[in-house]
Amino acid sequence: MDRGFFRQKLRYLGQATLAALTLSLVLAVEDSLANVAIITAIASSAFIIFMTPHSSMAGPRRVVGGHLVGVLIGLAFAGMLDLLGESLTTTVVIDVFAAVAVGVSMLSMAATDTEHPAAAGTVLGLVLGEDVLGSAALVLTAAVILSVARAVFGRLLIDLTSRPE
């Protein structure tokens, strides 16, 4: 167990509650059941923002920028799959496209200094999902809402990750 948990259990509870409330707002605003991978990416971003709010991965450049890169790469690869047509898009082809899209997005995030691990889920969700434009709008809206919540509550939040012993 993290020793800090017992010393600051109310802070842990408060920040987890704040994350849940913010995520509830995101899910209420959008049709969130359309793409499970996209929702997983958003929930992962919420974890990063509310559990490690002062890490570089929680900053708006990384959260919004990483998801924006993920959206652009995801849309490009989903578009390429559409161009192939149904007869050529076997499960293996789709899986390869999805894996390559994630790799390209990782490289692109590193090159643009917008690394955000959760955004890899955005790419995956867009390549594998159905409502690509709706999902893209959802993830970008969510990234902005989460970043605004971090800006509003940032002074109240502390990093809750374990420290090296």
Secondary structure, 3 states (H helix, E strand, C coil): CCHHHHHCHHHHHHHHHHHHHHHHHHHHHCCHHHCHHHHHHHHHHHHHHHHCCCCHHHCHHHHHHHHHHHHHHHHHHHHHHHHHCCCCCCHHHHHHHHHHHHHHHHHHHHHHCCCCCCHHHHHHHHHHCCCHHHHHHHHHHHHHHHHHHHHHHHHHCCCCCCCCC
